[in-house]
């Protein structure tokens, strides 16, 4: 799929999540960690509409992260590091936001950050192993042999008419 179409799809996911948030009132829960909501069936089924919004936001965040690293060609160690940092920051931010009850962002977004951070862990493992087993371009020879004598001596090559 072309990158432009992916960007349009990502924007569509975020718009759809925004519309869902406009319809439903924000959740007012007191949770110890964001994982209490994500792994509790009681909350998932009681707040089904908000859970749908969280899942859509998570899909948009994961897809945005993966779309952003596709611009980096064959640098799997760099991709691993970027996705690792993004995943860690999302989880730490969500944990801080929920645990301190600061609500800098709505609770739905904090839960989406936490779920996105969890879903990026397999991507980190994938890029890590791809970095180990797929040689980078720097390990492959780049020159195509010696230059012709006419190029190194400064003379024009003979015409082959």
Backbone as ProteinMPNN parsed JSONL, in Angstrom:
{"seq_chain_A": "XXXXXXXXXXXXXXXXXXXXXXXXXXXXXXXXXXXXXXXXXXXXXXXXXXXXXXXXXXXXXXXXXXXXXXXXXXXXXXXXXXXXXXXXXXXXXXXXXXXXXXXXXXXXXXXXXXXXXXXXXXXXXXXXXXXXXXXXXXXXXXXXXXXXXXXXXXXXXXXXX", "coords_chain_A": {"N_chain_A": [[0.844, -1.164, 0.0], [0.517, 2.23, -0.785], [2.345, 4.91, 0.743], [1.026, 7.321, 1.031], [-1.667, 6.62, 1.025], [-1.748, 5.138, 3.339], [-1.279, 7.148, 5.219], [-3.627, 8.664, 4.928], [-5.472, 6.769, 5.821], [-4.646, 6.478, 8.489], [-5.164, 9.057, 9.485], [-7.917, 8.999, 9.149], [-8.592, 7.01, 11.041], [-7.953, 8.366, 13.455], [-9.743, 10.528, 13.269], [-12.188, 9.168, 13.371], [-12.007, 8.081, 15.949], [-12.016, 10.466, 17.368], [-14.607, 11.379, 16.822], [-16.076, 9.366, 18.092], [-15.307, 9.917, 20.734], [-16.491, 12.39, 21.037], [-19.146, 11.756, 21.129], [-19.477, 10.182, 23.41], [-19.312, 10.632, 26.935], [-16.366, 11.591, 28.77], [-14.443, 9.076, 30.48], [-14.543, 8.561, 33.974], [-12.683, 7.207, 35.971], [-10.943, 5.698, 38.69], [-7.958, 4.347, 38.636], [-5.348, 2.063, 39.483], [-3.22, 1.379, 37.803], [-2.804, 1.685, 34.21], [-3.104, -0.808, 33.18], [-4.893, -2.192, 34.691], [-7.368, -1.548, 33.676], [-7.129, -2.457, 31.036], [-6.812, -5.223, 31.206], [-8.997, -6.183, 32.528], [-12.038, -7.691, 32.41], [-14.389, -6.754, 33.378], [-14.324, -3.891, 33.254], [-13.896, -3.609, 30.509], [-16.243, -4.574, 29.308], [-18.236, -3.079, 30.578], [-17.716, -0.454, 29.827], [-17.996, -0.389, 26.945], [-18.194, 1.199, 24.612], [-16.287, 3.192, 25.029], [-14.08, 1.526, 25.186], [-13.955, 0.637, 22.557], [-13.26, 3.043, 21.328], [-10.728, 3.39, 22.487], [-9.354, 1.2, 21.412], [-9.403, 1.85, 18.68], [-7.919, 4.235, 18.684], [-5.515, 3.17, 19.572], [-4.86, 1.494, 17.423], [-4.434, 3.469, 15.486], [-2.216, 4.81, 16.637], [-0.255, 2.767, 16.743], [-0.039, 2.134, 14.026], [0.804, 4.61, 13.052], [3.35, 4.826, 14.21], [4.654, 2.616, 13.023], [4.408, 3.37, 10.35], [5.951, 5.675, 10.321], [8.566, 4.679, 10.752], [8.989, 3.358, 8.397], [10.158, 5.004, 6.614], [12.811, 4.842, 7.006], [15.361, 3.178, 5.58], [16.497, -0.096, 5.612], [17.917, 0.069, 8.044], [17.897, -1.525, 10.576], [18.68, -1.665, 13.237], [18.48, 0.981, 14.048], [15.733, 1.345, 13.651], [14.798, -0.469, 15.571], [15.691, 0.779, 17.928], [14.279, 3.247, 17.824], [11.568, 2.439, 17.89], [11.6, 1.113, 20.325], [12.135, 3.215, 22.148], [9.882, 4.856, 21.691], [7.823, 3.099, 22.474], [8.487, 2.667, 25.19], [8.299, 5.3, 26.216], [5.604, 5.845, 25.765], [4.334, 3.952, 27.421], [5.369, 4.66, 29.954], [4.436, 7.296, 30.183], [1.658, 6.885, 30.176], [1.399, 5.339, 32.463], [2.275, 7.146, 34.452], [0.357, 9.18, 34.133], [-2.051, 7.906, 34.783], [-1.528, 6.771, 37.32], [-0.896, 8.973, 38.954], [-3.186, 10.358, 38.726], [-3.455, 12.667, 37.23], [-4.491, 13.389, 34.762], [-3.639, 14.724, 32.367], [-3.994, 14.25, 29.71], [-7.047, 12.962, 28.294], [-8.444, 10.063, 29.932], [-8.972, 7.969, 28.184], [-7.109, 8.341, 26.131], [-4.717, 7.982, 27.535], [-4.95, 5.291, 28.227], [-4.935, 4.226, 25.666], [-2.324, 4.874, 24.915], [-0.902, 3.214, 26.661], [-1.722, 0.647, 25.8], [-0.814, 0.731, 23.16], [1.951, 0.902, 23.589], [2.374, -1.649, 24.642], [1.661, -3.237, 22.431], [3.663, -2.62, 20.666], [5.872, -4.015, 21.484], [6.252, -6.689, 20.331], [6.979, -5.795, 17.783], [9.408, -4.553, 18.269], [10.943, -6.776, 18.973], [10.84, -8.148, 16.531], [12.209, -6.341, 14.756], [14.661, -6.354, 16.057], [15.615, -9.022, 15.727], [15.62, -9.051, 12.961], [17.614, -7.217, 12.478], [19.788, -8.681, 13.356], [19.884, -10.926, 11.635], [19.621, -10.052, 8.969], [21.742, -8.698, 6.65], [23.117, -5.411, 6.638], [23.249, -2.653, 4.295], [25.765, -1.519, 4.414], [27.543, -3.577, 4.82], [27.812, -4.788, 2.417], [29.648, -4.942, -0.652], [30.35, -1.887, -2.345], [31.603, -0.851, -4.583], [32.059, -1.279, -8.092], [34.213, -2.613, -9.166], [37.472, -1.873, -10.68], [38.046, 1.419, -12.121], [37.77, 2.274, -15.623], [40.721, 2.629, -17.671], [40.775, 4.908, -19.269], [39.268, 6.743, -17.855], [40.705, 7.137, -15.492], [43.1, 8.15, -16.467], [42.441, 10.531, -17.655], [41.991, 10.824, -20.313], [39.958, 10.876, -23.301], [37.694, 8.278, -24.131], [38.165, 5.986, -26.881], [36.314, 6.351, -29.962], [33.782, 4.126, -31.005], [32.88, 3.679, -33.71]], "CA_chain_A": [[0.0, 0.0, 0.0], [1.314, 3.446, -0.846], [2.46, 5.614, 2.022], [0.011, 8.369, 1.095], [-2.925, 5.971, 1.414], [-1.627, 4.788, 4.755], [-1.458, 8.378, 5.991], [-5.056, 8.988, 4.898], [-6.135, 5.803, 6.682], [-4.302, 6.825, 9.875], [-5.936, 10.258, 9.817], [-9.296, 8.544, 9.275], [-8.74, 6.35, 12.345], [-7.977, 9.368, 14.513], [-11.004, 11.271, 13.163], [-13.247, 8.289, 13.856], [-11.876, 8.039, 17.406], [-12.445, 11.774, 17.865], [-16.07, 11.399, 16.753], [-16.559, 8.514, 19.184], [-15.108, 10.625, 22.003], [-17.452, 13.491, 21.109], [-20.462, 11.195, 21.425], [-19.493, 9.614, 24.754], [-18.659, 11.433, 27.97], [-15.085, 11.011, 29.194], [-14.508, 8.15, 31.615], [-14.055, 9.053, 35.262], [-12.32, 6.038, 36.763], [-9.711, 5.763, 39.453], [-7.251, 3.092, 38.412], [-3.979, 2.043, 40.008], [-2.375, 1.418, 36.6], [-3.647, 1.539, 33.018], [-3.265, -2.229, 32.863], [-6.089, -2.668, 35.387], [-8.49, -1.417, 32.739], [-6.909, -3.222, 29.811], [-6.887, -6.662, 31.43], [-10.161, -6.485, 33.354], [-13.221, -7.831, 31.567], [-15.458, -5.938, 33.956], [-14.256, -2.559, 32.658], [-13.996, -3.691, 29.05], [-17.637, -4.762, 28.91], [-19.066, -2.002, 31.116], [-17.447, 0.737, 29.017], [-17.708, -0.965, 25.626], [-18.002, 2.25, 23.609], [-14.972, 3.786, 25.3], [-13.083, 0.513, 24.821], [-13.836, 0.703, 21.101], [-12.488, 4.25, 21.039], [-9.341, 3.126, 22.89], [-8.772, 0.269, 20.437], [-9.197, 2.589, 17.425], [-6.773, 5.126, 18.91], [-4.322, 2.328, 19.64], [-4.537, 1.103, 16.046], [-3.852, 4.643, 14.841], [-0.884, 5.077, 17.189], [0.667, 1.718, 16.295], [0.163, 2.29, 12.585], [1.608, 5.822, 12.865], [4.737, 4.497, 14.552], [5.201, 1.746, 11.975], [4.479, 4.156, 9.118], [7.076, 6.61, 10.444], [9.855, 4.003, 10.604], [9.17, 2.836, 7.039], [10.976, 5.945, 5.855], [14.2, 4.476, 7.258], [15.641, 2.004, 4.75], [17.469, -1.13, 5.98], [18.638, 0.377, 9.281], [17.027, -2.205, 11.524], [19.077, -1.302, 14.597], [17.875, 2.29, 14.298], [14.292, 1.123, 13.799], [14.597, -1.1, 16.878], [15.859, 1.8, 18.96], [13.197, 4.229, 17.764], [10.325, 1.819, 18.361], [11.787, 0.853, 21.757], [11.981, 4.477, 22.873], [8.478, 5.269, 21.59], [7.042, 2.185, 23.304], [8.771, 2.941, 26.597], [7.754, 6.603, 26.591], [4.131, 5.75, 25.82], [3.931, 3.223, 28.621], [5.7, 5.459, 31.135], [3.521, 8.428, 30.26], [0.341, 6.382, 30.574], [1.493, 4.922, 33.867], [2.341, 8.358, 35.277], [-0.898, 9.906, 34.036], [-3.103, 7.179, 35.495], [-1.173, 6.556, 38.724], [-0.961, 10.235, 39.694], [-4.527, 10.89, 38.514], [-3.291, 14.046, 36.767], [-5.364, 13.558, 33.588], [-3.132, 15.704, 31.414], [-4.792, 13.876, 28.541], [-8.171, 12.135, 28.765], [-8.105, 8.702, 30.336], [-9.008, 7.1, 27.006], [-5.823, 8.468, 25.43], [-3.679, 7.355, 28.365], [-5.094, 3.841, 28.065], [-4.489, 3.904, 24.306], [-0.857, 4.909, 24.942], [-0.423, 2.001, 27.336], [-1.952, -0.502, 24.92], [0.104, 0.873, 22.022], [3.283, 0.516, 24.072], [2.412, -3.117, 24.735], [1.6, -3.836, 21.094], [4.916, -2.366, 19.948], [6.926, -4.921, 21.962], [6.605, -7.67, 19.291], [7.653, -5.102, 16.675], [10.788, -4.373, 18.727], [11.589, -8.095, 18.849], [10.98, -8.419, 15.097], [13.305, -5.535, 14.209], [15.898, -6.802, 16.688], [16.082, -10.221, 15.033], [15.902, -8.704, 11.566], [18.925, -6.575, 12.504], [20.813, -9.711, 13.53], [19.959, -11.897, 10.549], [19.632, -9.427, 7.648], [22.9, -7.797, 6.568], [22.836, -4.042, 6.207], [23.873, -2.265, 3.038], [27.17, -1.159, 4.622], [28.351, -4.79, 4.778], [27.914, -5.259, 1.049], [30.575, -4.114, -1.422], [29.655, -0.846, -3.091], [32.229, -0.496, -5.855], [31.838, -2.248, -9.164], [35.501, -2.942, -9.762], [38.309, -0.708, -11.0], [37.586, 2.302, -13.174], [38.512, 2.099, -16.881], [41.959, 3.4, -17.759], [40.511, 6.216, -19.879], [38.726, 7.641, -16.84], [41.759, 7.464, -14.536], [44.183, 8.902, -17.094], [41.946, 11.814, -18.101], [41.807, 10.819, -21.782], [38.644, 10.486, -23.791], [37.718, 6.919, -24.682], [38.081, 5.978, -28.348], [34.998, 6.152, -30.566], [33.589, 2.791, -31.565], [31.986, 3.818, -34.878]], "C_chain_A": [[0.898, 1.239, 0.0], [1.268, 4.188, 0.479], [1.426, 6.724, 2.16], [-1.333, 7.795, 1.528], [-2.892, 5.576, 2.884], [-1.844, 6.015, 5.633], [-2.932, 8.778, 6.035], [-5.831, 8.048, 5.821], [-5.88, 6.102, 8.155], [-5.101, 8.039, 10.33], [-7.414, 9.89, 9.991], [-9.548, 7.836, 10.595], [-8.834, 7.364, 13.483], [-9.251, 10.218, 14.469], [-12.171, 10.447, 13.7], [-13.204, 8.2, 15.382], [-12.323, 9.361, 18.024], [-13.971, 11.874, 17.867], [-16.659, 10.537, 17.865], [-16.41, 9.207, 20.534], [-16.091, 11.782, 22.157], [-18.842, 12.999, 21.488], [-20.559, 10.763, 22.89], [-18.794, 10.565, 25.721], [-17.335, 10.788, 28.357], [-15.267, 10.107, 30.415], [-13.925, 8.813, 32.851], [-13.812, 7.835, 36.147], [-11.066, 6.342, 37.557], [-9.066, 4.392, 39.362], [-5.858, 3.186, 39.02], [-2.976, 2.137, 38.866], [-3.291, 1.315, 35.378], [-3.928, 0.074, 32.681], [-4.452, -2.839, 33.609], [-7.315, -2.57, 34.49], [-8.332, -2.382, 31.572], [-7.082, -4.72, 30.003], [-8.036, -7.062, 32.351], [-11.397, -6.54, 32.462], [-14.381, -6.993, 32.093], [-15.478, -4.549, 33.326], [-14.465, -2.615, 31.154], [-15.44, -3.808, 28.595], [-18.556, -3.65, 29.431], [-18.919, -0.738, 30.282], [-17.085, 0.308, 27.593], [-17.443, 0.11, 24.57], [-16.655, 2.931, 23.787], [-13.853, 2.81, 24.95], [-12.878, 0.493, 23.316], [-13.013, 1.913, 20.689], [-11.008, 4.052, 21.367], [-8.655, 2.223, 21.877], [-8.5, 0.986, 19.112], [-8.016, 3.545, 17.56], [-5.469, 4.333, 18.94], [-3.899, 1.894, 18.245], [-3.899, 2.267, 15.296], [-2.447, 4.94, 15.332], [0.141, 4.044, 16.727], [0.983, 1.902, 14.82], [1.004, 3.536, 12.293], [3.083, 5.545, 13.149], [5.376, 3.641, 13.465], [5.349, 2.495, 10.659], [5.686, 5.096, 9.156], [8.418, 5.91, 10.247], [10.028, 3.378, 9.227], [9.992, 3.775, 6.175], [12.469, 5.678, 6.057], [14.464, 3.166, 6.526], [16.756, 1.155, 5.351], [18.324, -0.804, 7.208], [17.831, -0.205, 10.433], [17.413, -1.927, 12.977], [18.477, 0.047, 14.984], [16.368, 2.158, 14.492], [13.979, 0.496, 15.153], [14.676, -0.064, 17.985], [14.72, 2.803, 18.987], [11.913, 3.64, 18.322], [10.417, 1.507, 19.856], [11.568, 2.115, 22.578], [10.525, 4.94, 22.849], [7.601, 4.406, 22.492], [7.241, 2.487, 24.787], [8.166, 4.272, 27.045], [6.23, 6.573, 26.684], [3.675, 5.045, 27.099], [4.213, 4.03, 29.889], [4.763, 6.651, 31.302], [2.143, 7.984, 30.734], [0.342, 5.98, 32.045], [1.504, 6.134, 34.797], [0.999, 9.076, 35.288], [-2.003, 9.23, 34.849], [-2.782, 7.072, 36.992], [-1.261, 7.842, 39.547], [-2.318, 10.906, 39.57], [-4.472, 12.343, 38.045], [-4.184, 14.367, 35.578], [-4.921, 14.715, 32.699], [-3.795, 15.487, 30.058], [-5.982, 13.078, 29.073], [-7.736, 10.699, 29.048], [-8.092, 7.747, 29.153], [-7.687, 7.144, 26.239], [-4.7, 7.813, 26.233], [-3.746, 5.836, 28.242], [-4.671, 3.392, 26.665], [-2.96, 3.932, 24.218], [-0.295, 3.637, 25.569], [-0.578, 0.775, 26.446], [-1.038, -0.451, 23.701], [1.518, 0.477, 22.42], [3.43, -0.985, 24.196], [2.448, -3.77, 23.356], [2.862, -3.594, 20.272], [6.044, -3.295, 20.396], [7.24, -6.022, 20.937], [7.302, -7.048, 18.083], [9.124, -4.888, 17.022], [11.553, -5.682, 18.56], [11.822, -8.431, 17.381], [12.148, -7.647, 14.502], [14.65, -5.936, 14.802], [16.459, -8.022, 15.958], [16.364, -9.956, 13.562], [17.26, -8.001, 11.463], [20.044, -7.613, 12.61], [20.995, -10.545, 12.262], [19.975, -11.305, 9.148], [20.809, -8.465, 7.586], [22.479, -6.422, 6.074], [23.595, -3.742, 4.931], [25.358, -1.942, 3.214], [28.081, -2.388, 4.584], [28.547, -5.326, 3.363], [28.863, -4.361, 0.274], [29.812, -3.107, -2.279], [30.322, -0.525, -4.417], [32.077, -1.642, -6.86], [33.136, -2.612, -9.875], [36.292, -1.694, -10.089], [37.705, 0.119, -12.131], [38.367, 2.029, -14.456], [39.704, 3.045, -16.938], [41.721, 4.785, -18.337], [39.97, 7.212, -18.858], [39.834, 8.067, -15.88], [42.876, 8.281, -15.159], [43.726, 10.251, -17.601], [41.744, 11.884, -19.584], [40.386, 10.419, -22.124], [38.718, 9.068, -24.365], [37.573, 6.968, -26.2], [36.652, 5.741, -28.8], [34.911, 4.754, -31.149], [32.581, 2.852, -32.701], [32.244, 2.796, -35.903]], "O_chain_A": [[1.911, 1.284, 0.699], [0.296, 4.109, 1.229], [0.994, 7.038, 3.269], [-2.054, 8.416, 2.309], [-3.901, 5.672, 3.583], [-2.51, 5.938, 6.666], [-3.426, 9.189, 7.085], [-6.744, 8.482, 6.524], [-6.789, 5.993, 8.978], [-5.65, 8.05, 11.431], [-8.084, 10.414, 10.881], [-10.597, 8.03, 11.211], [-9.684, 7.243, 14.365], [-9.781, 10.588, 15.516], [-13.038, 10.97, 14.4], [-14.247, 8.24, 16.035], [-12.941, 9.37, 19.089], [-14.558, 12.398, 18.814], [-17.632, 10.931, 18.507], [-17.292, 9.097, 21.387], [-16.483, 12.121, 23.274], [-19.623, 13.732, 22.094], [-21.592, 10.952, 23.532], [-17.812, 11.218, 25.369], [-17.195, 9.567, 28.279], [-16.128, 10.345, 31.262], [-12.932, 9.536, 32.774], [-14.653, 7.484, 36.975], [-10.231, 7.147, 37.143], [-9.553, 3.413, 39.928], [-5.262, 4.262, 39.065], [-2.0, 2.883, 38.947], [-4.441, 0.897, 35.509], [-4.888, -0.233, 31.973], [-4.962, -3.885, 33.209], [-8.2, -3.424, 34.546], [-9.288, -3.044, 31.17], [-7.46, -5.421, 29.064], [-8.04, -8.167, 32.894], [-11.757, -5.545, 31.832], [-15.251, -6.575, 31.328], [-16.534, -4.076, 32.909], [-15.143, -1.757, 30.588], [-15.822, -3.201, 27.595], [-19.551, -3.321, 28.784], [-19.898, -0.027, 30.056], [-15.997, 0.61, 27.103], [-16.562, -0.055, 23.726], [-15.961, 3.213, 22.81], [-12.796, 3.222, 24.471], [-11.749, 0.347, 22.846], [-12.165, 1.82, 19.802], [-10.137, 4.492, 20.616], [-7.5, 2.454, 21.521], [-7.466, 0.749, 18.488], [-7.2, 3.652, 16.645], [-4.451, 4.769, 18.403], [-2.713, 1.922, 17.918], [-2.934, 2.077, 14.555], [-1.574, 5.287, 14.537], [1.264, 4.394, 16.364], [2.143, 1.833, 14.414], [1.832, 3.518, 11.382], [3.957, 5.988, 12.404], [6.499, 3.905, 13.037], [6.316, 2.276, 9.929], [6.362, 5.289, 8.145], [9.322, 6.481, 9.637], [11.12, 2.906, 8.912], [10.472, 3.38, 5.112], [13.298, 6.239, 5.341], [13.842, 2.149, 6.835], [17.857, 1.658, 5.573], [19.393, -1.394, 7.364], [17.167, 0.522, 11.172], [16.552, -1.952, 13.856], [18.021, 0.23, 16.112], [15.794, 2.781, 15.385], [13.011, 0.88, 15.81], [13.827, -0.031, 18.875], [14.245, 3.171, 20.061], [11.242, 4.272, 19.138], [9.425, 1.625, 20.575], [10.883, 2.078, 23.599], [9.994, 5.369, 23.874], [6.733, 4.923, 23.195], [6.275, 2.554, 25.548], [7.588, 4.36, 28.128], [5.64, 7.194, 27.568], [2.745, 5.492, 27.769], [3.381, 4.075, 30.795], [4.347, 6.978, 32.414], [1.534, 8.629, 31.588], [-0.611, 6.255, 32.775], [0.814, 6.141, 35.817], [0.549, 9.532, 36.339], [-2.791, 9.898, 35.518], [-3.662, 7.26, 37.832], [-1.659, 7.805, 40.711], [-2.578, 11.911, 40.232], [-5.325, 13.153, 38.409], [-4.592, 15.516, 35.41], [-5.722, 15.573, 32.328], [-4.114, 16.444, 29.352], [-5.928, 12.57, 30.193], [-6.775, 10.199, 28.463], [-7.289, 6.815, 29.119], [-7.204, 6.119, 25.758], [-3.828, 7.161, 25.66], [-2.713, 5.172, 28.162], [-4.114, 2.307, 26.5], [-2.365, 3.108, 23.524], [0.669, 3.058, 25.068], [0.336, -0.044, 26.35], [-0.54, -1.486, 23.259], [2.207, -0.21, 21.666], [4.487, -1.537, 23.892], [3.176, -4.738, 23.139], [3.102, -4.292, 19.287], [7.081, -3.35, 19.736], [8.419, -6.274, 20.69], [8.121, -7.699, 17.434], [9.991, -5.027, 16.159], [12.68, -5.691, 18.064], [12.883, -8.943, 17.022], [12.99, -8.228, 13.818], [15.672, -5.865, 14.119], [17.64, -8.054, 15.611], [17.255, -10.574, 12.98], [17.974, -8.17, 10.475], [21.115, -7.445, 12.025], [22.122, -10.836, 11.861], [20.322, -12.016, 8.204], [20.88, -7.521, 8.373], [21.609, -6.286, 5.214], [24.482, -4.498, 4.536], [26.132, -2.076, 2.266], [29.279, -2.25, 4.337], [29.363, -6.221, 3.144], [28.895, -3.152, 0.503], [28.773, -3.423, -2.859], [29.671, 0.025, -5.304], [31.981, -2.812, -6.49], [33.13, -2.89, -11.074], [35.845, -0.581, -9.813], [36.965, -0.388, -12.975], [39.516, 1.593, -14.387], [39.696, 4.117, -16.334], [42.388, 5.742, -17.943], [40.2, 8.414, -18.993], [39.899, 9.234, -15.494], [43.544, 9.038, -14.455], [44.574, 11.069, -17.957], [41.351, 12.937, -20.087], [39.706, 9.73, -21.363], [39.701, 8.708, -25.013], [36.941, 7.875, -26.742], [35.878, 5.044, -28.143], [35.88, 4.259, -31.726], [31.557, 2.17, -32.671], [31.578, 2.779, -36.939]]}, "name": "protein", "num_of_chains": 1, "seq": "XXXXXXXXXXXXXXXXXXXXXXXXXXXXXXXXXXXXXXXXXXXXXXXXXXXXXXXXXXXXXXXXXXXXXXXXXXXXXXXXXXXXXXXXXXXXXXXXXXXXXXXXXXXXXXXXXXXXXXXXXXXXXXXXXXXXXXXXXXXXXXXXXXXXXXXXXXXXXXXXX"}
